[in-house]
């Protein structure tokens, strides 16, 4: 450059213009060289690294490629080259070096963010990530990195100590707390999630306040995302899941059973004592033959001891509703899809205007929604169809069909001509 400078001056070009042209030429050469170095690093280093990772058997190589951490690392090469070569231009070297340092700070933050994303993706591949999600903590670290990086970025550009900027931020604590209120509350809630194991990814939760009824698909610092059963997405503020109540169905999933709690309503007018003819008919039902014979023998023995006539209602007698209840219990105990080690009840509830509720309270072995509904429907189908065999009627409010059947079944007196 000195040779070119002297040559231009000898040609009669003013010295100021020559120095300006030399400075521009040096700047163009440095820029071109840095760009050439970037292309070499990208075409050789980055391509070879990508090919190596694609052909390797490393389980996490796809995550590294996805997060593009090497794409950000190669940006250091031209920036460092410019930083060390720019002193060739003393007039602007100080300002350019300051800008390059600020740029390097941004690159460092971006590389650290990519590293955190890689760590999060690797962690999410393990089963423990569903019970102990760390996405909220990763977001806190990212926020911290952004704040620290921003402080050093500004201090480098303005050539001022970062501690002075931090002191200024300290004076704005109240404003910062107001801006990051949801983030701070979410961080506290995330700690409580982990400590108390309140919610995990994959849990079925219900929170009517936010119209949420479905599976948790994501837990972040500020929101919990729930995919409802109708495939819509509900976003719930993280801190509200600590302050408000919600239902988590994880206990049902871990228990190995899913509750079936359904009631049928028996017409009270159809409840009666069993006569001999009914007892013989019920004894022919295979699953309760032993029960009917044994129970009737116990009742007869008791009545004979007390000298109570068979027809006297003050004695012990079998009822059709009691026998039907025992039949349902026997049926459920022999059902292959009913969990026999969990609660299994057939009980009567308080009678009301719709008759006598007869409730089954059992647990299905299959927790899959579609299979569970099929099992529940099959059981109810069988119970409803079996009730008439015991002389019982299922209660149902009369419909237009019932009234029409009643009207047309009435006998018309012979002296009244039909129309």
Order of alpha helices (4+ residues) and beta strands (2+ residues): alpha-alpha-alpha-alpha-alpha-alpha-alpha-alpha-alpha-alpha-alpha-alpha-beta-beta-beta-beta-alpha-beta-alpha-beta-alpha-alpha-alpha-beta-beta-alpha-alpha
